Amino acid sequence: MAIANEDIVWRLSGGATNTDPAASLGGAMSTEAGGIITASKTFNSIFDDLSGTETAAGDIEYRCVYATNTHGTLPVVNPKLVLSTNVTNAKDMIDVGLDLVGVNGTADTVADEATAPDPAVTFSHACTDYANGLALSANLAAGEKVAVWVRRTVTAGMTADDDEFWAMEIQGDSAA
């Protein structure tokens, strides 16, 4: 059976036992059930709700998550990271980038959510479909993972907002 979207599982970073999205700042992938990002723990929950202080002053925050191919045998061929849905508020922008360690590597850890990852991580807002997606360095074999950085940029003067929605996915091909 071909790889389905459900075969790509998203997990927090921050160490094998991390279940706190605020601590998802790189390092080892969480292996805890609470470290899985599910429908009940949607992607907007890896960032906290925006406070009046953050929106008045503006803010840039980073998180690192892992996409893992959990299919039993098949690789994702020619995989790309795609920002399939972005926030609708023009003053709250999500950008994504691939960690430089490539497939199956462990991302470096940053000091806090305001610290950017390695300057060579290229963030994109325009990777909205497969043609413009960010190409992984190799196929994503069964059981392999890739580290993804997410940057949220809040423009100063934005009104408080508690539930912006966005989504990203790994797209590619697989055998039938």
Secondary structure as UniProt FT lines:
FT   HELIX           5..7
FT   STRAND          8..12
FT   TURN            16..17
FT   HELIX           21..23
FT   HELIX           33..35
FT   TURN            39..40
FT   HELIX           43..46
FT   HELIX           52..57
FT   STRAND          59..69
FT   STRAND          76..85
FT   TURN            90..91
FT   STRAND          92..98
FT   TURN            100..101
FT   TURN            103..104
FT   TURN            113..114
FT   TURN            119..120
FT   HELIX           130..132
FT   STRAND          134..135
FT   TURN            142..143
FT   STRAND          145..154
FT   TURN            156..157
FT   STRAND          167..173
//
